[in-house]
Amino acid sequence: MTEFQHIPVLLHECIDALNIRPDGVYVDMTCGGGGHSSEIAKRLGKGGRLICFDQDSDAIEASKRRLSPFSCVTFFNENFKDAKATLLRAGITKVDGILADLGVSSYQIDTAERGFSFLHDGALDMRMNRNQTKSAYDVVNGYSLSQLRDIIFKYGEESFAPKIAEAIVKARQTAPIETTLQLKEIIESVFPKKIIYGKGGVSKKTFQAIRIEVNGELDILSQAVEDFVDLLAPSGRLAVISFHSLEDRIIKNVLKDATTDCICPPKTPICICNHRAKGKLINKKPITASAEELQRNDRSHSAKLRVFERF
């Protein structure tokens, strides 16, 4: 098995954004291999606390190894959608900072048997939580033509979605599609050769779409970000890293509501919503990777960091 490698994206920007206090309580909602978490833990003193969540058991084990020198860390092998309830059960009602890195880890991509990547041959899996039942195999071989077309178009923003869906359905009539490279070949078969050779990874958008569907990534995101905002103590900071436009749009909209007093429809003559802003954005535009980081870490190219501070 591949060793859990985790190259934290926008590391220094995240640490600066969290404005860490030595005695504060901080939560890493997606601890991965512990890259961001270890830098947070280094800055905590007596009375400080770090709580790490990840639904991937491999990530939790890797983080535990990396963070073993720190006694202030607690781990939960859970999806961040359940974090608010879990923290409340643990007696934690407010925290001073929350970090959520929504990207797929380098380990998940580079480990063939996890089935996330079209660069390695492995079983069609893509489950971040391997205890769940639905996998990429079930989506690819079980979804109807219209379902496949819709998720590839919606979650992958892929203009070739109808042709890709048709090719998948046609191929599985002969035999089930079982591996990542089988799926890659089917996807590539619908593209003109000049596009394949010119653009390279034409399978990327479809693999992304299937991964999002398998893990329900966008279904939980809006409510999760609302929960993160509610968990923050006064002056607490939320730092969220997204990697594609659909994620970023959801985060942007939730934080827009959280920084707006009235959310009534524009033509409403008087405010009837009684909504009040809960905080402010630290940066109006998302923070992106520096030129130096872009050279060092190719996976930082699409990363966007949004930072919110609670009133």
Secondary structure, 3 states (H helix, E strand, C coil): CCCCCCCCCCHHHHHHHHCCCCCCEEEECCCCCCHHHHHHHHCCCCCCEEEEECCCHHHHHHHHHHCCCCCCEEEECCCHHHHHHHHHHCCCCCEEEEEEECCCCHHHHHCHHHCCCCCCCCECCCCCCCCCCCCHHHHHHHCCHHHHHHHHHHHHCCCCHHHHHHHHHHHHCCCCCCEHHHHHHHHHCCCCHHHHHHHCCCCHHHHHHHHHHHHCHHHHHHHHHHHHHHHEEEEEEEEEEECCHHHHHHHHHHHHHHCCCCCCCCCCCCCCCCCCCCEEECCCCCECCCHHHHHHCHHHCCCEEEEEEEC
